[in-house]
């Protein structure tokens, strides 16, 4: 049976506080650097399409965990792909 990844240790935030993280200057700068490093949507690229990315997305959902939020791997996604991933719970 495959092992599940262990959650990162760290403080968990309530949903309202989680939203505030995305308004943080540090996050905006981190997201900007991600989009500069990878300007194309990763999901569209997997589908053979070329689409400019607009959103920095956590590859693994951080679920309010501060360690995962700040240190988790990011990917660049277009708005449509990011909304679809978020709607799936990812």
Secondary structure, 3 states (H helix, E strand, C coil): CCCCCCCCCCCECCHHHHHHHCCCHHHHHHHHHHHHHCCECHHHHHCCCCCECCEEEECCCCCCEHHHHHHCCEEEECHHHHHHHHHCCC
